[in-house]
Amino acid sequence: MQGVFEYFPLLFVAFGIVVIGVSVKGLIGFQRFAQRALRVPGVVSDVRTTFAGRG
């Protein structure tokens, strides 16, 4: 049982590495999208908001 708690901090390190990896992948995807996206002129004519839950 002692061995389990010895490696327990590595679980947090592994989780942190996964979170950082997913974040970097998302940033790269956003940058690729921003490079391909086109800006177009427009006017916001209506805004609708919806609330879910007890708000």
C-alpha positions in Angstrom: 0.0 0.0 0.0 3.0 2.3 0.6 3.9 2.1 -3.1 0.5 3.5 -4.2 0.9 6.7 -2.2 4.5 7.1 -3.3 3.5 7.6 -6.9 0.3 9.5 -6.1 1.9 12.9 -7.0 2.7 11.6 -10.4 -1.0 11.4 -11.1 -1.3 15.1 -10.7 1.7 15.7 -12.9 0.3 13.4 -15.6 -3.1 15.1 -15.4 -1.4 18.5 -15.7 0.5 17.4 -18.8 -2.7 16.2 -20.4 -4.5 19.5 -19.6 -1.5 21.5 -21.1 -1.5 19.3 -24.2 -5.2 19.7 -24.8 -4.9 23.5 -24.3 -2.0 23.7 -26.8 -3.9 21.7 -29.3 -6.9 24.1 -28.9 -4.7 27.1 -29.4 -3.1 25.7 -32.5 -6.6 24.9 -33.9 -7.8 28.4 -33.1 -4.8 29.9 -34.8 -5.4 27.8 -37.9 -9.0 28.9 -38.0 -8.1 32.5 -37.5 -5.7 32.3 -40.5 -8.4 30.9 -42.8 -11.4 32.9 -41.5 -12.7 35.9 -43.5 -14.1 39.1 -42.0 -17.3 40.3 -43.5 -19.2 43.5 -42.8 -22.4 43.2 -40.9 -24.8 44.7 -38.5 -26.3 43.0 -35.4 -30.0 43.5 -35.7 -31.3 41.3 -32.8 -30.0 39.7 -29.6 -31.9 36.9 -27.9 -30.9 35.6 -24.5 -32.1 32.4 -22.9 -31.7 31.3 -19.3 -31.4 27.7 -18.2 -32.0 26.6 -14.7 -33.1 28.8 -11.7 -30.9 31.7 -12.8 
